[in-house]
């Protein structure tokens, strides 16, 4: 993509109404635009990041044996009356009527719709276990939307729903999703701490929140330093149960058994929440199937959420410096950037154009700043939008030398064209994505 033809409305100054750093940087980098209070339009750069997150989430859910579906954003109130939640949910639910006067709502969550689908099609225990998920938009009418997409009213969410024959099978499904979530966040370059949580309006007696560690997090969390050394690819649910973690409202210093030297405190941003709630919805909504012995049984259920649009802000809160966003390479809108030190030097421009075309031919995710702007403006914008690896073409490129810059470390090195492409291949895992 050439920046001269890309819709990237960057801002030089922090917007006056933006309170947290991620909100400021998302507005400044042209990722989002406020449509009204707590509701945002996603512009090309922001939408590319959302797509990257969706792709990673879907890949890990598919590996865990889940099936992707898409449910409607508008739901009939009858489903929520069936479950008993319509009057209990509160003012966060946006209640509306259609042209025939029927009560409808803009979905804050989809337990009812998912259960309704299954009560139409699940007939036998042989059809389970079953786990379905979607990535779609939801609406909760927050009384005080703030912090940009961190706590907006409309948001993109991954939500999944599991259906099992027995409680043991349902808890096993729950544990499997928890591990898949840890792998998902790790692939996004995030450290996520799973913490036992209350179930709230969803219900149930087993629940975990996932908190991303960031200096500007909303909540204080406490956890064993052992989490720092564990990888999601080797961690088990037993590890999660064994290793201490707690949010500030659950942490009891007087009864905490973790030695002081092992206890870590940090700020956390909640980016996921999972629940096991048994037969709460299947019983209320009449979802029963024929069991192994011919008796009617109610499937055991769980639900699993990730705040996808919220994740964008959380990643920025955890990955930034004084110059802008520092994207982890796996979620960056573009992985590589080409900058010409002078747009007025025809030889540099020709070499940059040739390099850009070579990278496009190799299916490399690259953005080329071909604008007729000063070098300082280009460098500032490339850092602001957080491109992980930047290739600078100055006078040395006439001698076949290109400057490579690592956005995160600030490391710079001069490379020949061959060495440059070796470096690109070394840092480009997009081609390998489908092979994982």
PLY file of the C-alpha trace (Angstrom):
ply
format ascii 1.0
element vertex 436
property float x
property float y
property float z
element edge 435
property int vertex1
property int vertex2
end_header
0.00 0.00 0.00
1.23 3.49 -0.89
0.52 6.12 1.74
-0.22 8.76 -0.90
-3.33 6.72 -1.81
-4.20 5.44 1.67
-6.90 6.97 3.87
-4.86 7.72 6.99
-6.10 10.90 8.73
-3.35 11.28 11.36
-3.35 14.05 13.96
-0.30 15.89 15.27
-1.74 16.70 18.71
-3.61 14.67 21.32
-7.40 15.19 21.10
-8.67 17.16 24.07
-11.44 14.69 24.97
-9.20 11.58 24.98
-8.36 10.50 28.55
-6.25 7.36 28.19
-3.20 6.78 26.05
-4.74 4.12 23.78
-7.65 6.44 22.96
-5.25 9.26 22.12
-3.06 7.10 19.91
-5.98 5.44 18.11
-7.38 8.86 17.21
-3.98 10.34 16.34
-3.00 7.39 14.14
-6.27 7.52 12.21
-7.54 4.14 13.38
-10.97 5.25 14.57
-13.34 8.20 14.35
-16.02 9.03 16.97
-19.52 8.83 15.51
-21.27 9.65 18.77
-20.56 9.17 22.47
-19.12 5.69 22.96
-19.60 4.62 19.33
-16.79 4.66 16.75
-16.24 4.16 13.05
-13.22 1.98 12.29
-11.01 3.45 9.58
-8.70 1.39 7.30
-5.71 1.16 9.66
-7.82 0.18 12.66
-9.85 -2.28 10.61
-6.66 -4.04 9.49
-5.69 -4.58 13.13
-9.17 -5.90 13.96
-8.86 -8.33 11.05
-5.49 -9.57 12.36
-6.99 -10.21 15.80
-10.00 -11.98 14.28
-7.70 -14.19 12.26
-5.65 -15.28 15.27
-8.75 -15.84 17.41
-10.50 -17.87 14.72
-7.37 -19.94 14.08
-7.04 -20.92 17.74
-10.78 -21.59 18.11
-10.73 -23.81 15.04
-7.74 -25.71 16.46
-9.73 -26.24 19.66
-12.52 -27.89 17.65
-15.01 -25.02 17.73
-17.37 -24.20 14.85
-17.76 -20.62 13.61
-21.26 -19.26 13.05
-22.77 -15.77 12.88
-25.83 -14.76 14.89
-27.98 -11.64 14.40
-27.33 -8.43 16.30
-31.09 -7.82 16.70
-32.89 -10.38 18.85
-36.55 -10.92 19.77
-37.37 -10.24 23.41
-39.25 -13.55 23.54
-35.95 -15.46 23.76
-34.87 -13.42 26.77
-38.25 -13.88 28.39
-37.80 -17.63 27.89
-34.52 -17.49 29.80
-35.90 -15.11 32.45
-33.30 -12.42 31.78
-35.30 -9.82 29.86
-36.46 -7.83 32.88
-33.35 -8.54 34.96
-30.60 -7.42 32.59
-30.91 -3.70 33.31
-30.63 -0.48 31.34
-27.47 -1.61 29.54
-29.77 -3.53 27.19
-31.06 -1.38 24.32
-34.73 -2.30 24.01
-36.57 -1.43 20.79
-39.79 -2.28 18.94
-40.15 -3.29 15.30
-42.83 -1.85 12.97
-45.35 -4.43 14.22
-44.86 -3.41 17.85
-42.92 -6.53 18.80
-40.32 -6.14 21.55
-36.78 -6.48 20.20
-33.30 -5.73 21.52
-29.79 -5.02 20.27
-27.80 -7.98 21.54
-25.48 -7.44 24.51
-24.68 -11.20 24.44
-25.97 -14.34 22.70
-26.60 -17.12 25.23
-30.32 -17.08 24.37
-29.86 -17.17 20.60
-27.27 -19.94 20.81
-29.54 -22.00 23.08
-32.50 -21.41 20.75
-30.49 -22.68 17.77
-29.58 -25.84 19.64
-33.10 -26.52 20.90
-34.10 -26.72 17.24
-31.30 -29.05 16.15
-29.86 -30.95 19.13
-31.89 -34.12 19.62
-29.46 -36.73 20.94
-26.49 -36.99 23.28
-24.57 -38.31 20.27
-24.50 -34.78 18.78
-22.38 -33.55 21.66
-19.86 -32.26 22.62
-20.49 -29.16 20.52
-18.87 -25.73 20.74
-19.87 -22.85 18.45
-18.49 -19.32 18.33
-18.87 -16.08 16.45
-17.07 -12.76 16.09
-19.66 -10.01 15.85
-20.84 -6.61 17.05
-22.69 -6.08 20.31
-24.20 -3.13 22.14
-24.37 -2.33 25.83
-25.71 1.08 26.77
-22.98 2.01 29.25
-24.04 4.81 31.57
-20.60 6.44 31.21
-18.80 5.25 28.08
-15.18 6.33 28.32
-11.59 5.53 27.39
-12.39 5.18 23.68
-12.97 1.60 22.57
-11.84 0.37 25.98
-15.33 0.98 27.36
-17.50 1.89 24.40
-21.17 1.15 23.86
-20.79 -0.76 20.59
-17.98 -3.30 20.45
-16.68 -6.29 18.51
-16.68 -9.49 20.52
-15.80 -13.13 20.11
-18.38 -15.17 21.99
-18.61 -18.97 22.11
-21.07 -21.46 23.59
-20.44 -25.10 24.52
-22.97 -27.91 24.92
-22.07 -31.16 26.70
-23.81 -34.25 28.05
-22.31 -34.24 31.55
-20.87 -31.73 33.98
-17.46 -33.39 33.78
-17.48 -33.07 29.98
-18.60 -29.44 30.23
-15.82 -28.57 32.68
-13.33 -30.29 30.37
-14.61 -28.14 27.49
-14.25 -25.07 29.69
-10.64 -25.94 30.53
-9.84 -26.49 26.85
-11.13 -23.04 25.94
-9.14 -21.42 28.77
-5.90 -22.86 27.37
-6.86 -21.84 23.82
-7.37 -18.27 25.10
-3.90 -18.20 26.65
-2.44 -19.34 23.32
-4.48 -16.68 21.52
-3.21 -13.83 23.68
0.37 -15.10 23.57
0.26 -15.03 19.75
-0.79 -11.39 20.00
2.33 -10.60 21.99
0.43 -10.25 25.26
0.88 -11.62 28.74
-2.59 -12.56 29.99
-3.21 -13.65 33.58
-6.30 -15.84 34.18
-8.06 -14.91 37.42
-11.02 -16.57 39.15
-14.01 -14.27 38.79
-17.68 -13.76 39.59
-20.19 -14.78 36.93
-22.39 -11.68 37.16
-25.45 -11.51 34.91
-24.30 -14.53 32.87
-24.65 -16.93 35.82
-22.85 -20.10 36.84
-20.32 -21.22 39.44
-17.05 -21.38 37.47
-15.63 -18.30 35.82
-12.27 -16.74 34.88
-11.28 -13.31 33.68
-8.19 -12.73 31.54
-6.19 -9.63 32.37
-3.51 -8.18 30.10
-0.65 -6.68 32.07
-0.24 -2.97 31.27
1.00 -0.02 33.33
-2.23 1.84 32.59
-4.57 -1.06 33.42
-7.89 -0.42 35.14
-7.52 -3.04 37.88
-4.79 -4.08 40.26
-3.96 -7.78 40.03
-1.76 -10.07 42.13
-0.09 -13.19 40.77
2.71 -15.70 41.33
5.92 -14.88 39.45
5.77 -18.43 38.05
3.39 -17.06 35.41
6.29 -15.06 33.98
8.19 -18.21 33.05
5.31 -20.28 31.64
4.31 -20.51 27.99
0.71 -21.04 26.90
1.90 -23.91 24.73
3.07 -25.87 27.76
0.66 -24.61 30.44
-2.19 -26.83 31.65
-5.39 -25.92 33.46
-3.95 -27.61 36.54
-1.17 -25.01 36.44
-3.79 -22.25 36.43
-5.54 -23.77 39.43
-2.25 -24.27 41.24
-0.62 -20.89 40.59
-1.96 -17.99 42.63
-3.70 -15.04 40.95
-6.33 -12.59 42.15
-7.87 -9.23 41.37
-7.69 -6.49 43.99
-11.19 -7.19 45.33
-10.36 -10.89 45.84
-6.81 -10.57 47.19
-6.49 -11.10 50.93
-2.94 -10.23 52.07
-3.54 -11.79 55.48
-4.33 -15.22 54.00
-2.13 -15.16 50.88
0.23 -18.14 51.01
2.61 -16.83 48.31
6.03 -15.75 49.64
6.54 -12.00 49.26
9.47 -12.49 46.89
7.26 -14.53 44.53
4.20 -12.28 44.57
3.88 -9.85 41.67
1.52 -6.87 41.52
0.53 -5.20 38.26
-2.20 -3.27 36.55
-4.48 -5.37 34.37
-6.97 -4.76 31.55
-9.73 -7.34 31.27
-9.89 -8.68 27.70
-11.72 -11.99 28.15
-14.24 -13.69 30.42
-15.35 -17.34 30.43
-18.19 -19.05 32.29
-19.48 -22.55 33.05
-23.14 -22.33 34.10
-24.48 -25.86 33.76
-28.13 -26.20 32.79
-29.15 -22.60 33.63
-30.20 -21.79 30.05
-30.99 -25.26 28.69
-33.57 -25.86 31.47
-35.08 -22.39 31.31
-35.45 -22.52 27.51
-36.47 -26.15 27.19
-33.38 -27.49 25.45
-33.40 -31.24 26.15
-32.01 -34.22 24.27
-32.37 -37.97 24.45
-29.67 -39.40 26.72
-27.70 -42.63 26.47
-30.41 -44.58 28.36
-33.33 -42.94 26.55
-34.07 -40.39 29.26
-34.41 -36.65 28.59
-31.36 -34.67 29.70
-30.53 -30.97 29.68
-27.16 -30.14 28.10
-24.48 -28.61 30.32
-23.38 -25.25 28.92
-20.58 -22.69 29.07
-19.94 -19.37 27.35
-16.64 -17.75 26.40
-15.96 -14.13 25.45
-13.05 -12.06 24.14
-13.41 -8.31 23.68
-11.87 -7.99 20.21
-12.16 -4.22 19.77
-11.17 -3.75 23.41
-8.09 -5.87 22.73
-6.83 -3.28 20.24
-6.73 -0.68 22.99
-5.22 -3.14 25.47
-2.41 -4.03 23.07
-1.62 -0.34 22.62
-1.68 0.28 26.38
0.87 -2.52 26.76
2.95 -1.57 23.69
3.81 2.10 23.17
6.51 4.68 23.69
6.76 8.47 23.51
6.65 8.34 19.69
3.50 6.24 19.31
2.31 2.67 19.02
4.78 -0.24 19.07
2.75 -3.09 17.56
3.71 -6.71 18.17
4.52 -7.94 14.66
1.71 -10.52 14.64
-1.03 -7.87 14.88
0.54 -4.85 13.13
-1.56 -3.36 10.31
1.55 -3.54 8.11
4.64 -5.43 9.17
7.14 -3.50 7.01
7.44 0.13 6.01
9.49 1.82 3.27
10.56 5.44 3.77
12.44 7.65 1.31
14.64 10.28 2.93
13.99 12.56 -0.04
11.06 12.43 -2.46
12.87 14.98 -4.63
15.74 12.63 -5.54
14.59 10.66 -8.63
17.17 7.89 -8.16
16.05 7.21 -4.56
12.40 7.26 -5.63
13.10 4.78 -8.46
14.92 2.40 -6.12
12.14 2.70 -3.53
9.50 1.95 -6.17
11.45 -1.09 -7.35
11.87 -2.34 -3.77
8.17 -1.84 -3.08
7.16 -3.80 -6.19
9.55 -6.64 -5.29
8.01 -6.88 -1.82
4.48 -6.83 -3.23
5.45 -9.65 -5.61
6.69 -11.64 -2.61
3.31 -11.12 -0.83
4.93 -9.09 1.92
2.75 -6.83 4.09
4.34 -3.48 3.29
3.39 0.19 3.35
5.42 2.62 1.26
5.46 6.27 2.29
5.68 7.86 -1.15
4.18 11.19 -0.07
5.82 14.48 -0.98
6.62 15.21 2.65
9.74 15.99 4.66
11.67 12.99 5.96
10.92 14.00 9.56
7.17 13.86 8.93
7.49 10.40 7.38
9.63 9.07 10.23
7.18 10.47 12.81
4.14 8.96 11.12
5.78 5.56 10.66
6.58 5.49 14.40
3.14 6.84 15.34
1.30 4.05 13.51
3.77 1.54 14.92
5.16 -0.27 11.87
7.49 -2.93 13.41
10.23 -2.98 10.76
11.15 0.12 8.76
13.40 0.33 5.69
14.93 3.76 5.09
16.29 4.74 1.68
18.85 7.53 1.84
21.86 8.42 -0.30
23.49 5.03 0.41
20.78 3.19 -1.51
22.47 4.35 -4.75
25.34 2.08 -3.63
22.94 -0.76 -2.80
22.81 -0.11 0.97
19.50 0.12 2.87
18.93 1.06 6.49
16.88 -1.35 8.59
15.16 -0.11 11.77
13.50 -2.23 14.44
10.67 -0.11 15.89
10.61 -1.89 19.26
14.33 -1.96 20.06
15.42 1.08 18.03
18.21 -1.03 16.54
19.46 0.16 13.13
21.72 -1.58 10.64
22.89 -1.14 7.07
22.02 -4.04 4.75
22.59 -5.01 1.15
19.49 -5.85 -0.89
20.10 -9.57 -0.46
20.60 -9.21 3.29
17.53 -7.00 3.44
15.30 -9.66 1.90
16.80 -12.28 4.20
15.82 -10.02 7.09
12.31 -9.60 5.66
11.87 -13.36 5.28
13.20 -13.90 8.80
10.54 -11.58 10.25
7.61 -12.39 7.96
5.49 -15.22 9.31
2.37 -14.35 7.29
3.15 -16.91 4.59
3.46 -19.57 7.29
0.17 -18.71 8.98
-1.93 -21.35 7.22
0.70 -24.01 7.89
0.40 -23.79 11.66
0 1
1 2
2 3
3 4
4 5
5 6
6 7
7 8
8 9
9 10
10 11
11 12
12 13
13 14
14 15
15 16
16 17
17 18
18 19
19 20
20 21
21 22
22 23
23 24
24 25
25 26
26 27
27 28
28 29
29 30
30 31
31 32
32 33
33 34
34 35
35 36
36 37
37 38
38 39
39 40
40 41
41 42
42 43
43 44
44 45
45 46
46 47
47 48
48 49
49 50
50 51
51 52
52 53
53 54
54 55
55 56
56 57
57 58
58 59
59 60
60 61
61 62
62 63
63 64
64 65
65 66
66 67
67 68
68 69
69 70
70 71
71 72
72 73
73 74
74 75
75 76
76 77
77 78
78 79
79 80
80 81
81 82
82 83
83 84
84 85
85 86
86 87
87 88
88 89
89 90
90 91
91 92
92 93
93 94
94 95
95 96
96 97
97 98
98 99
99 100
100 101
101 102
102 103
103 104
104 105
105 106
106 107
107 108
108 109
109 110
110 111
111 112
112 113
113 114
114 115
115 116
116 117
117 118
118 119
119 120
120 121
121 122
122 123
123 124
124 125
125 126
126 127
127 128
128 129
129 130
130 131
131 132
132 133
133 134
134 135
135 136
136 137
137 138
138 139
139 140
140 141
141 142
142 143
143 144
144 145
145 146
146 147
147 148
148 149
149 150
150 151
151 152
152 153
153 154
154 155
155 156
156 157
157 158
158 159
159 160
160 161
161 162
162 163
163 164
164 165
165 166
166 167
167 168
168 169
169 170
170 171
171 172
172 173
173 174
174 175
175 176
176 177
177 178
178 179
179 180
180 181
181 182
182 183
183 184
184 185
185 186
186 187
187 188
188 189
189 190
190 191
191 192
192 193
193 194
194 195
195 196
196 197
197 198
198 199
199 200
200 201
201 202
202 203
203 204
204 205
205 206
206 207
207 208
208 209
209 210
210 211
211 212
212 213
213 214
214 215
215 216
216 217
217 218
218 219
219 220
220 221
221 222
222 223
223 224
224 225
225 226
226 227
227 228
228 229
229 230
230 231
231 232
232 233
233 234
234 235
235 236
236 237
237 238
238 239
239 240
240 241
241 242
242 243
243 244
244 245
245 246
246 247
247 248
248 249
249 250
250 251
251 252
252 253
253 254
254 255
255 256
256 257
257 258
258 259
259 260
260 261
261 262
262 263
263 264
264 265
265 266
266 267
267 268
268 269
269 270
270 271
271 272
272 273
273 274
274 275
275 276
276 277
277 278
278 279
279 280
280 281
281 282
282 283
283 284
284 285
285 286
286 287
287 288
288 289
289 290
290 291
291 292
292 293
293 294
294 295
295 296
296 297
297 298
298 299
299 300
300 301
301 302
302 303
303 304
304 305
305 306
306 307
307 308
308 309
309 310
310 311
311 312
312 313
313 314
314 315
315 316
316 317
317 318
318 319
319 320
320 321
321 322
322 323
323 324
324 325
325 326
326 327
327 328
328 329
329 330
330 331
331 332
332 333
333 334
334 335
335 336
336 337
337 338
338 339
339 340
340 341
341 342
342 343
343 344
344 345
345 346
346 347
347 348
348 349
349 350
350 351
351 352
352 353
353 354
354 355
355 356
356 357
357 358
358 359
359 360
360 361
361 362
362 363
363 364
364 365
365 366
366 367
367 368
368 369
369 370
370 371
371 372
372 373
373 374
374 375
375 376
376 377
377 378
378 379
379 380
380 381
381 382
382 383
383 384
384 385
385 386
386 387
387 388
388 389
389 390
390 391
391 392
392 393
393 394
394 395
395 396
396 397
397 398
398 399
399 400
400 401
401 402
402 403
403 404
404 405
405 406
406 407
407 408
408 409
409 410
410 411
411 412
412 413
413 414
414 415
415 416
416 417
417 418
418 419
419 420
420 421
421 422
422 423
423 424
424 425
425 426
426 427
427 428
428 429
429 430
430 431
431 432
432 433
433 434
434 435
